[in-house]
Amino acid sequence: MFLKNKVVLVTGASGFIGSHIVDRCLKEGAEKVIGLDNFASGLNKNIMHLKGNERFEIVNGDVRDFKLIKNLVEKSDYVFHEAAAKLVNSLKNPRLDLETNIIGPFNIMEAAKDSDVRIIHASTGSVFSSSDKPMKETHVKDPVTFYGISKLAGEKYCLHFAEQFGVKVSVLRYFHVYGPRQDYSGEAGVVSIFLSKTLKKEPLTVYGGEQVRCFTYVDDDVEANMLLAKKKESIGQDYNVASKTRITIKELAEKIIKKYGGGSEIIYKPYKYGERLKPIPDTTKIEKLGFSAKTSFEEGLEKTKKWVEEDLKN
């Protein structure tokens, strides 16, 4: 209950990870959780269960709106900044990607400059390229997509504001998150997509197949957010967070078909733009703070399958 009597702002609150963070903050006793979302990619159904909860308020707005951000940050004790333009949309609209992923965090940092608010900024493994050895936080940043470039700029701004102005921000880099509420209707979220296709007896499309992923269940990433928020020593630091799972996309497709499939087939196509074959992080730094992924891939896969199955029925 470390958030008791605290006001928390969660940007991207109706998104996959953001909605889980909202739930956890309420569970941790937050007096008020303010969710900010423009619903460009977030889904209202992810927060429908909170309708009528007096401790939760949803604000329809955009992180690019500095006046709004300043007002919300000034009300808050903690900010979990999850709002971002998605990788798959960055090619279609790179300007929106730039504005959301760079101006968004810049606005939050500027609004927090003269306050005591504690901020956890969500970044991504896409700021790295590939490596045969696990990549530490100090590994060279070499993004190969608009999305990776904008997210790298965003986290750089955060760390600069921490160093130069004392803003209490930590950067948390996600790698291949999966779990309930991950949208399976688009091009991102391969676990949910493969599960939905399999349950509908449709073929799975695998682009390439040999790219390695370290799938991390969403609850573990939420736990990492809470851990950094509690640890003063994490201020001004960046952290990779991931499970110990290592599996190729081809192996994932085969596993899901074998486990749930009956009749599903795999269609192979060339690798997509910006695909990284081995974006594997070294997570020693966050483990020294006390983090360890608790959910095995098999357990997380089963939980996600049950959610997808129920969501398809609805």
C-alpha positions as CSV (number, residue, x, y, z in Angstrom):
1,M,0.0,0.0,0.0
2,F,2.9,2.4,-0.7
3,L,0.6,4.7,-2.7
4,K,-1.8,5.3,0.2
5,N,-3.0,8.9,0.2
6,K,-1.2,9.6,-3.1
7,V,-2.4,10.9,-6.4
8,V,-1.1,9.0,-9.4
9,L,-1.2,10.0,-13.1
10,V,-1.0,7.2,-15.6
11,T,-0.7,8.3,-19.2
12,G,-1.9,5.8,-21.8
13,A,-4.2,4.5,-19.1
14,S,-6.6,2.6,-21.5
15,G,-3.7,0.9,-23.2
16,F,-2.4,-2.7,-22.6
17,I,0.2,-2.0,-20.0
18,G,-1.2,1.3,-18.8
19,S,-4.5,-0.2,-17.7
20,H,-2.7,-2.9,-15.7
21,I,-0.7,-0.1,-14.0
22,V,-3.9,1.7,-13.1
23,D,-5.3,-1.5,-11.5
24,R,-2.1,-1.9,-9.5
25,C,-2.0,1.7,-8.3
26,L,-5.5,1.3,-7.0
27,K,-4.6,-1.9,-5.3
28,E,-1.6,-0.1,-3.7
29,G,-4.0,2.3,-2.0
30,A,-3.8,5.4,-4.2
31,E,-6.2,8.0,-3.1
32,K,-6.8,9.0,-6.7
33,V,-5.6,7.6,-10.1
34,I,-5.9,10.0,-13.0
35,G,-5.8,8.2,-16.3
36,L,-4.9,10.2,-19.4
37,D,-5.6,8.8,-22.9
38,N,-6.5,10.1,-26.3
39,F,-7.8,6.7,-27.3
40,A,-5.8,6.7,-30.5
41,S,-4.7,3.1,-29.7
42,G,-6.0,2.5,-26.2
43,L,-9.3,0.6,-25.8
44,N,-12.1,1.8,-23.6
45,K,-12.9,-1.9,-22.7
46,N,-9.6,-2.1,-20.8
47,I,-10.8,0.3,-18.2
48,M,-14.6,-0.4,-18.3
49,H,-14.3,-2.5,-15.1
50,L,-13.4,0.8,-13.3
51,K,-16.6,2.6,-14.3
52,G,-18.1,4.0,-11.1
53,N,-14.9,3.7,-9.1
54,E,-14.6,7.1,-7.4
55,R,-10.9,6.7,-7.0
56,F,-10.4,6.6,-10.8
57,E,-10.8,9.5,-13.2
58,I,-10.2,9.2,-17.0
59,V,-9.2,12.3,-18.9
60,N,-9.5,12.3,-22.7
61,G,-6.5,14.3,-23.7
62,D,-3.1,14.2,-25.4
63,V,0.5,14.2,-24.0
64,R,1.4,16.8,-26.6
65,D,-0.9,19.3,-24.8
66,F,1.5,21.0,-22.4
67,K,-1.1,23.1,-20.6
68,L,-3.1,19.9,-19.8
69,I,0.0,18.0,-18.9
70,K,1.3,20.7,-16.6
71,N,-2.1,20.8,-14.8
72,L,-2.2,17.0,-14.3
73,V,1.4,16.7,-13.2
74,E,1.0,19.5,-10.6
75,K,-1.8,17.5,-9.1
76,S,0.2,14.3,-8.9
77,D,2.6,12.6,-6.5
78,Y,3.6,9.9,-9.0
79,V,3.5,9.7,-12.8
80,F,3.7,6.5,-14.8
81,H,4.3,7.6,-18.4
82,E,3.0,4.8,-20.7
83,A,1.5,6.8,-23.6
84,A,3.4,6.3,-26.8
85,A,2.9,6.0,-30.6
86,K,3.2,2.4,-31.6
87,L,6.0,0.9,-33.6
88,V,3.6,-0.3,-36.3
89,N,2.2,3.2,-36.8
90,S,5.5,5.0,-37.0
91,L,5.9,4.2,-40.7
92,K,2.4,5.4,-41.5
93,N,2.8,8.7,-39.6
94,P,6.4,9.4,-38.5
95,R,5.5,13.0,-37.5
96,L,2.9,11.8,-35.0
97,D,5.4,9.2,-33.7
98,L,8.0,12.0,-33.2
99,E,5.5,14.4,-31.5
100,T,4.1,11.7,-29.2
101,N,7.3,10.0,-28.2
102,I,9.5,13.1,-27.9
103,I,7.3,16.1,-27.1
104,G,5.2,13.9,-24.8
105,P,7.9,13.1,-22.3
106,F,9.5,16.5,-22.8
107,N,6.2,18.1,-21.6
108,I,6.1,15.8,-18.6
109,M,9.7,16.6,-17.7
110,E,9.2,20.4,-18.1
111,A,6.0,20.2,-16.0
112,A,7.9,18.3,-13.3
113,K,11.0,20.5,-13.2
114,D,9.9,22.6,-10.2
115,S,8.0,19.8,-8.4
116,D,8.7,16.8,-6.2
117,V,6.7,14.4,-8.4
118,R,8.1,10.9,-8.9
119,I,8.1,9.7,-12.6
120,I,8.6,6.3,-14.2
121,H,9.1,6.7,-18.0
122,A,8.4,3.7,-20.2
123,S,10.9,3.1,-23.0
124,T,11.6,0.1,-25.2
125,G,14.3,-2.3,-26.3
126,S,13.9,-0.8,-29.8
127,V,16.5,1.8,-28.8
128,F,19.0,-1.0,-29.2
129,S,19.8,-3.0,-32.4
130,S,20.9,-6.6,-32.1
131,S,23.7,-8.4,-30.4
132,D,25.0,-11.9,-29.9
133,K,25.6,-11.0,-26.3
134,P,23.0,-9.7,-23.8
135,M,22.9,-5.9,-24.0
136,K,23.5,-3.9,-20.8
137,E,22.0,-0.4,-20.3
138,T,25.4,1.0,-21.4
139,H,25.3,-0.9,-24.7
140,V,25.5,1.3,-27.8
141,K,22.0,2.6,-28.8
142,D,21.4,2.0,-32.5
143,P,17.7,2.2,-33.3
144,V,16.7,1.1,-36.8
145,T,13.1,2.5,-36.9
146,F,11.4,5.8,-36.5
147,Y,9.9,4.4,-33.3
148,G,13.2,3.4,-31.8
149,I,14.7,6.8,-32.7
150,S,11.9,8.8,-31.1
151,K,11.8,6.6,-28.0
152,L,15.6,7.0,-27.6
153,A,15.2,10.8,-27.8
154,G,12.4,10.6,-25.2
155,E,14.5,8.7,-22.7
156,K,17.5,10.9,-23.3
157,Y,15.4,13.9,-22.4
158,C,14.2,12.2,-19.2
159,L,17.8,11.4,-18.1
160,H,19.0,14.9,-19.0
161,F,16.2,16.5,-16.9
162,A,17.2,14.2,-14.0
163,E,20.8,15.2,-14.2
164,Q,20.5,18.9,-14.9
165,F,17.3,19.8,-13.0
166,G,16.9,17.1,-10.4
167,V,13.6,15.7,-11.9
168,K,12.9,12.5,-10.1
169,V,12.5,10.2,-13.1
170,S,13.6,6.6,-13.9
171,V,13.6,5.0,-17.3
172,L,12.3,1.5,-17.7
173,R,12.9,-0.4,-21.0
174,Y,10.4,-3.1,-21.9
175,F,11.1,-6.1,-24.1
176,H,8.3,-8.1,-25.7
177,V,5.5,-7.7,-23.2
178,Y,2.4,-10.0,-23.5
179,G,-0.7,-10.8,-21.5
180,P,-4.4,-10.1,-21.1
181,R,-5.7,-6.9,-22.8
182,Q,-3.1,-6.9,-25.5
183,D,-4.8,-6.0,-28.7
184,Y,-4.8,-8.9,-31.1
185,S,-6.6,-7.2,-34.0
186,G,-3.6,-5.2,-35.3
187,E,0.0,-6.0,-36.3
188,A,1.7,-5.8,-32.9
189,G,1.4,-8.2,-29.9
190,V,2.4,-11.5,-31.6
191,V,1.4,-13.8,-28.7
192,S,-2.2,-12.5,-28.6
193,I,-2.3,-12.4,-32.4
194,F,-1.2,-16.1,-32.7
195,L,-3.5,-17.1,-29.9
196,S,-6.5,-15.4,-31.5
197,K,-5.7,-16.9,-35.0
198,T,-5.3,-20.4,-33.5
199,L,-8.5,-20.2,-31.6
200,K,-10.3,-19.1,-34.7
201,K,-8.6,-22.0,-36.7
202,E,-6.9,-19.5,-39.0
203,P,-3.4,-19.7,-40.3
204,L,-0.5,-18.0,-38.5
205,T,1.6,-15.6,-40.5
206,V,5.3,-15.7,-39.4
207,Y,7.5,-12.9,-40.8
208,G,11.0,-14.5,-40.9
209,G,10.8,-16.7,-37.8
210,E,14.4,-16.8,-36.5
211,Q,14.1,-13.6,-34.5
212,V,14.6,-14.3,-30.7
213,R,12.2,-12.9,-28.2
214,C,12.3,-12.8,-24.4
215,F,8.5,-12.6,-23.7
216,T,7.7,-11.0,-20.4
217,Y,4.3,-11.2,-18.7
218,V,2.6,-7.9,-18.1
219,D,2.3,-8.3,-14.4
220,D,6.1,-8.6,-14.1
221,D,6.5,-5.3,-16.0
222,V,4.0,-3.7,-13.7
223,E,5.9,-5.0,-10.7
224,A,9.1,-3.4,-12.2
225,N,7.3,-0.1,-12.4
226,M,6.3,-0.3,-8.7
227,L,9.8,-1.3,-7.7
228,L,11.5,1.7,-9.4
229,A,8.9,4.0,-7.9
230,K,9.8,2.8,-4.4
231,K,13.6,2.9,-4.9
232,K,15.2,6.3,-4.5
233,E,18.5,4.9,-5.9
234,S,16.7,4.4,-9.3
235,I,16.2,8.1,-9.8
236,G,18.2,9.3,-12.9
237,Q,18.9,5.7,-13.9
238,D,17.8,3.6,-16.9
239,Y,16.9,-0.1,-16.6
240,N,16.2,-3.0,-18.9
241,V,13.4,-5.3,-17.8
242,A,12.6,-8.7,-19.2
243,S,12.1,-12.3,-18.3
244,K,14.5,-15.2,-18.9
245,T,12.4,-16.6,-21.7
246,R,14.2,-17.0,-25.0
247,I,12.1,-18.3,-27.9
248,T,12.0,-17.6,-31.7
249,I,8.8,-16.5,-33.4
250,K,8.8,-19.8,-35.3
251,E,9.1,-21.7,-32.1
252,L,6.3,-19.6,-30.6
253,A,3.9,-20.4,-33.5
254,E,4.7,-24.1,-33.3
255,K,4.2,-24.1,-29.5
256,I,0.8,-22.4,-29.7
257,I,-0.5,-24.6,-32.5
258,K,0.7,-27.7,-30.7
259,K,-0.9,-26.6,-27.4
260,Y,-4.1,-25.1,-28.7
261,G,-4.2,-25.6,-32.4
262,G,-5.8,-28.5,-34.2
263,G,-5.7,-27.6,-37.9
264,S,-3.9,-24.3,-37.8
265,E,-1.0,-23.8,-40.2
266,I,1.9,-21.5,-40.5
267,I,2.5,-19.2,-43.5
268,Y,6.0,-17.8,-43.8
269,K,6.8,-14.3,-45.2
270,P,9.9,-12.1,-45.3
271,Y,11.0,-10.2,-42.3
272,K,9.3,-6.9,-41.7
273,Y,10.9,-3.4,-41.7
274,G,13.2,-2.8,-38.8
275,E,13.2,-6.4,-37.5
276,R,15.9,-7.2,-35.0
277,L,17.0,-10.8,-34.7
278,K,18.6,-10.8,-31.2
279,P,17.4,-7.8,-29.2
280,I,18.2,-9.5,-25.9
281,P,18.9,-7.4,-22.8
282,D,21.1,-7.9,-19.8
283,T,18.8,-7.4,-16.8
284,T,21.4,-7.6,-14.0
285,K,21.0,-3.9,-13.1
286,I,17.3,-4.1,-12.2
287,E,17.8,-7.6,-10.6
288,K,20.2,-5.9,-8.1
289,L,17.3,-3.7,-7.0
290,G,15.3,-6.9,-6.3
291,F,13.4,-7.6,-9.5
292,S,12.8,-11.1,-10.8
293,A,10.1,-12.1,-13.3
294,K,7.7,-14.4,-11.4
295,T,5.5,-15.6,-14.2
296,S,6.7,-18.5,-16.3
297,F,6.0,-18.4,-20.0
298,E,3.8,-21.4,-19.8
299,E,1.7,-19.9,-17.1
300,G,1.5,-16.5,-18.8
301,L,0.6,-18.1,-22.1
302,E,-2.3,-20.0,-20.5
303,K,-3.6,-16.8,-18.8
304,T,-3.4,-14.9,-22.0
305,K,-5.1,-17.7,-23.9
306,K,-8.0,-17.7,-21.5
307,W,-8.4,-13.9,-21.8
308,V,-8.3,-14.0,-25.7
309,E,-10.8,-16.8,-25.7
310,E,-13.2,-14.9,-23.5
311,D,-12.7,-11.6,-25.4
312,L,-13.4,-13.4,-28.7
313,K,-16.7,-14.7,-27.2
314,N,-17.7,-11.2,-26.2
